Amino acid sequence: MNHHHRFAALADPVSLCVIGSGQFGQSLIAQARHIPRLSPRIAVDLTAEAAGRAFVAAGHDPQDVALCMTAREARAAHQAGRLVAAGSLDSVIDLPFDILIEATGHPEAAARHSLSAIEAKRHVLLVSKEADSVAGPILARKAREKGVRLAPVDGDQPSLLIDLVTWAEILGFEILCAGKSSEYDFVVDPASDDVTCNGVPARIEGIGAIWNDPALPISERAAGRASLLGWHFPLRAVPDLCEMTLVANATGLVADRPGFHCPVARIPEIAELLRPQDMGGLLGGGRRLDVFHHIRMVDEASFAGGVFVCVRCQDRTAWQVLSEKGHAVSRDGQTAMIYLPRHLLGLEAATSLFDLAAFGETPYGPDYAPKQDLVAVTTRPLMAGTVLEARGHHHTIDGVTAEMRPALPLSAEATTPYYLVANRILARDLPTGAAIRPSDLVIEAKSTLLDLRLQQDAAFLGA
């Protein structure tokens, strides 16, 4: 499409309130300086000072930024044409803006902020996939009832993959698998057995010999790499599974197994690995979701946390031509991978914003529903009283992993969504491999996220 033509009707800039000035929020504020149709004049963080620093880091003059502690100060600063930096959404929610960008990554806060914006009849781009994985469908429904929309954001994998999957379906492709690469490649020096991942180096004896051994079947290569790398690096990432849960709820695709296969693979191998077992692949059937770890040499291009679909080559003659043009087709010509090797965070968020502002469009569609859950499972014994704190850039919980399972309503003995577990206290000792239940947790009396999840269970699952 011609994007200039598509968004030509947007005469006035789309006004934004960005809450959370981490990597995504910061990159969006910075890129918006180059996009005339965007106006992110309001930023919110834990403190007004932190929000103000986001504006300054994006290149704005500090004299243009007003640190606002109250709604009155925020209103006065906005009317004066200054950039508003605040420490709470409550102090800016009544200012004129079109879309809230929720990018805190904190599940409880993200649920509260999204609901507040929806009730104020503002569109919401929910970057915080943590809250979306617990209660996104009910938030989307509440938004529609208020005449606004809740949407994922271009620049993050769920939106990009939903777009790719539905594009492939519209074109009549039979989807065997869809997914993404993990955020960080394994970069190998075969001569020295050195491997680097996310800036962390390791010497892994034997990886150079096995990493691309043509004498081994591809599945054995992938398994051998995983066996060696798994001693030094984690091969499962909760954020990857969280993102795929959103895609499952939007598209109906499912995990082949709760923890995914997560093969360690090169780009040309994916079309053979992520296909059904009766075709020599890893999967038990079609329409699956999975993640792979990209392994490459330093001078090879990265997959860059991008997204893909594996499809059946229904027209073998056409795919033979495409293979000759360099497309990723399996050696037997039965399957192919179509991929988008990028996700640009806030740098490409504007298309989502413009779709919302101009057309009220969201990649989720009207059938966004809780089909799958991301549930919490212990990886080691945990004692009563342990605070299950979600830490770090990826908001993961020490001693707890995640699995994707069919969605069930909450009950005392049901498995608990991973990010409903986050930042809560264990009420009892748990062994390794235990699926955490609501009855295992101390849950505060007032929880917006829990309230929304219960409403979602009632609305979609009849609970």
N, C-alpha and C positions, 0 to 999 in steps of 0.2 A: 504494500500500500504506500501511498504518498502521505507521509506523516504531516507535512505542512498543510495539505488539503484536509486531512482528517480533523485536524484541530483548528482549522481556520476560524470557526465560529466563536472561539474563546477570545472575546474582545478585551475583557478585563483580566488582569493577573489573578491566578488562583492563590488565595491567601492561606497560609499554613501556620499551625502551631506544632512545633516539633518537641516532643517530650522524651528525653533521653539523649544525651550528647556523646554517646560512645561512637564506635566506628561508623555505624550506619547514619545516625543523626548528624554527626560531624561532616561526613562526606556529602550528605544531602544539602546541608546549609552551604557548604563551600561550592558545590556545583550549581546551586540555584543562582549564584551571582552571575552566571553566564547564560541564564535562561530567562528572557524578559517576561515570559508568561507566569513565572513563579514569584511569590512574595512570602518568604518565611520570616516574618517580622517578630514572631513570638517563639521563644525557646524556654523550656522548663527542665530543670534538673533537681537534684536533691537540695541544692542551694541556688540562690540567684547568682552567686559568684561563679559557680560551675557553669551555669547556662550562659553567663556573660562571656566566659572564656571560650565557649564554642563559637560565638560570633566573632571574637577577635582572632581566633585561630583560623577562621574562614576568610580572614582578610578585611573585616570591617574595622572602621575607626573606633577605638574605645570610647571616644567622645559621643558617638552615636548610640551607645548602648546604655540603657537605663536599668539599674538593678532595682527590682520592685519587690517589696515585702508584703504589700497589701493590694487588694483589688483596686482601691482608689488610686494608688501610685501607678499601677499598671494602666489604668484607664487614661490618666493624665499623660503618661509617657506616650501611649499609642496615639492619642489625639494630637500630640506635639510632633508626630512623625518619627519618633525614635524607635529603636529596636528594643523590645521588651524582654528582659531576662528575669525569670521568676523561679521561686523555689517550690511552688505548688500549682497544680492545675486549677484549683478552686479560685485562685487570685486572677486568672486570665480567661476562665471559661465563658464569661459574658462579653469578651471582646469580639469584634467582628472577624471571624476567620471561617474558611470553607471546610478545611480538612484537618483532622488531628492525625499526626504521625506518631504512633505509639511504638517507641523503640527502646524502652527501658530494659527489656529482657527479664523483668521481675514479674512472675506469673500473677501474684495477688494484686500488685499495683497496676499491672497492665489490664487486668479485668476491671478494676475500679475505674481507671481512666477511660477505658473504652465505653463502659456503661454510662459514665457521666457525659461523654461527648455525644453518644447516641441520644440520650435524654434531652440534650440541648439541641438536637437535630443537626448534628454535624456528621459528615462522612468520616470514617475511620480507616486508615491504612494500618493494619495490625502487623507490624514488623516482629513483634514479640510472639514468636511461634509457640513459646512455652504456654502462654494463656490460651492460645488458639487450639492447641492440642487437647486441652481439657474441656473448653466450653465455647469454641469458635462457632459451631452451628447455631447455638441459641443466641449468641451475640449478633450473628448475621440475620437471623429471623427478627430480632428486636429492632435492628436497624431498618429493615424493610417496612416494619409496622410503623416506624416514625417517618417514613418517606426518604430515608438516607440509605447508605450502603456501608458495609464492612468488607474490606478486601485485603488480600495479600499484596505484596509490593514487587513490582519488577525490580530486579537487582538481587533478589533472593530466590533460592532454587524452587520453592513451592510454586510460585507464580509462573516462573519460566517453564517448569516441567508440566504444569497443567496446560499451559499454552501449547507445548510441543505434543503432548498426548492427544489433546482434542484436535489439533491440527492434523495429526496422523490419522485419527479416526474419521474426520471429515473427508480425508482423501482416500479412505477405504483400505488403509493398511491394517493387517492383522498384527496386533501388538502382542509380542511374546513377553517382553519385559520392559520396564521403564525405570529410570533412576538417575543417580548422580554419581560423580566421583567424590571421594572424601576431600576435605578442604586442602590437605597438604600431600604433595607427591612424595614417594620414596625415590630419591635421586641416587643412582648407583654408579660407582666407579668399578667396573668389572675387574680391572687389573689389580686393584688394591683391596677389594672387598669392603671398601668404605661406602656407607649409606648415610644420607642426611634426610631428615624429615622435620619440617617446621623449624629449621635452624639447629636441630639436635643431631650431632654426629654419632656414628657407632661403627665399629669394625666388626663385620659379621662374616666369619670364616665360611667360605663355600658359596656365598651369594653370587659371586662373579661367575662361577661355573654353572649354576643352575638358573640364573635369572632369565636367560633367553636360550636355553639348550634346545636346538632343533630336533634332537633325538628323542626328546620327551613329548608325549601328548600334552596339549595345552592345559588340560585339567590337572595333570601331574606337575607341570611347571608352577601353576598357581598354588597348588597345595604345598609344594616344596618351598616356595618363597614365603608363604604364610607361616610355615613351621619354623623357618629360620628367623624371620622378622618378629614373630610373636614373642620371642624371648626378650626383645629390646623395646618394642613399640606396641601401643594398644592397637588392636585391629577391629574394635567396635567403638563407635562414637555416638553417644546419646543424641546430640543435635542432628546427626544425619537421620536417625530413625524418627526423630520428632518431625522433621521436615517431610519425610515420606508419609507420616501419618496424616498430615494435612492433605497431601496429594491423594491418598487412599480415600479420604472422606469426600473429596471433590470428584473423583473419577471412578471409584469402585474397584480399582486395582488393589491387590492384596499382597502381603508378604508370603514368600514361599515357605519360610519358617520364621518363628517369632523374632529371632535375633539376626535375621538375614544371613546370606552366604558371605558377603563382603570379600570376594576374591581379590587377590593381589595380581593385577593384570596390566598388560600393555594395551594400548588403544586397538590395534588390529585383532586382539584376541576376544574382545567382548562379545562380538556377534556369535562366537562359538561357545562361549562359557555361559552366557545368560540366555539360554534357550532350554526347552524341555529335554528331559533325560532321554526320551526316545529318539532325539536328534543328536545325542552325545553331549548334551549340556548338563547343567547343575539343577535345573528346576523341575518341579513335579507337574507343571502344567503351564498354561499361558496366562496372560494378563497379570503378571507378577510385578512386584516392586523390589528393587535391591540397590545396593551401593557397592562400588568397587574402589580399591586403592590403586591409584595409578603409579606404576613403577617405570622409570625411564632413566636414560643417561642425561648428563647435564646439558648437552647440546640439543636435546630433543624438546619439542614443544610440550607445554603442560596442558592438561585437561582443565586446569584452573577451577576446580569445583563445579564444573559445568554439568549439563543434563543430557540425557540420551533416551532414545527408544530403540529397542531391538524388534525388528519386524520380519515376518516371513516373506521371502522373495517369491511372490505369487506369479509374477511374469518373469520367468528365468532369463528370457532373451533381453529384456530391458535392463535387468540387474547385471547381466554380463557386460553390457555397454557401460553402465555406471561403475562397475568394478574397474574397468579399463581406464576410467576417468579419475580413479583414485578414491572412490567411496569405500567405506569399511564394510566389505562383504566377506562372509566366511569362505574358507577355502573350498568347501563343497558347493558353494553357490546357493545354499538353502536359506540363509538368513543374512540380515544386514543391520548395522547400527547407524542410526541417524542422530547426530549430536550437535550440541551447541556448547562449545568449550569456553564458557564465560559465566560469571555473575559479578556484576559491577557495583554491588551495594547501592548506596544512595546516588551514585553517578548516573544510574539509569532509571531512577524511581519516577521521573517526571511523566513517563507514559502512563503509569498507573494513576497518577494524580489527575492527568488530563482526561483519561477515560472516565474517572469518577465525576469530575467537575462538568464535563461536556455532555456525557451520556448516562451517567449513573450506572456504568458497567463495572462488573467485578468478575475476575476469572472463576470464582467459585460457582456461579450459576445458581439457579433456584433450587437445585437438589442437593445442596451442601448439607450433609447429615452425618451423624456419628456412626459411621460404619466400622471403624477400627479405633482402638484405644492404644495409647502408649503407656504401658504399665511398669511399675517399679518392682525390681527383683534384687535381692541382696547378693553381693559377690563375696562376702565374708561374714562371719558372725558379728552381730551388732547388739549392744547392750541397751537395756531400758535406760532412758534418760539421754540417749544420744541425740544431738541436734542434727537433723538431716539438712545441713546447710548447702544450698546451691551456690557454688563458688566459681570464680574465674570467668574468663571471656565466654566460655561455652556453657556456663551455668549448670555444671554437673555436680552430683552428690557423691562424695567419697564413700565407697563401699556399696554403692547401689548402681545397677545398670538398668537398661530399659529393654522391653520387648514390645512388639506390635501384635496385639491379639484382637479378636472380634469384640466390638464394643458391647458392654453389658452395663445395666444400671448399677449405681452404687448400692451396696448393702454392707452390713457389718462384716461379712465374710467374702465380699467380692475383692478382686484385685483393684488396686488404687492407681489412678493416673499418676504418672511420674511427677508431674509438676503440681499435683495436689499434695504429694508427699513433701515437696521441697520446702525447706525452712520450718519444718514441724518437728516435734519431739516424739521419739519412740516411747510407747507406753509399756513395752515388754521386750524381753530378749528375743532375738530372731537368729536362726541358723543361716548358714550359707545356702543360697538358692531358694530362699523363701520369697514368694510373691507377697508384698506388703499389703495388708488389708486396712480398711478404715478403722477397725477395732484395735489395730496395732499402734494407732497414732493418738496423740493429744492434739485435738483440733479446737482452736479458739471458738468462742461462741459466735463471733461475728467474722464471717469470711465471705467476701463478695464472690470469690472464685467458687467456693463450695455451693453457695446459694445458686449461682448460675448453672453449675453442673447438675444440681438437683432439678432445676427447672428444665434443663435440657433432657434429662432422663424422662421427665414426665411428658414433655412435648414430643419426643421422638421415639422413646422406647417404652412408653406406656407404664412407666414406674411411678 
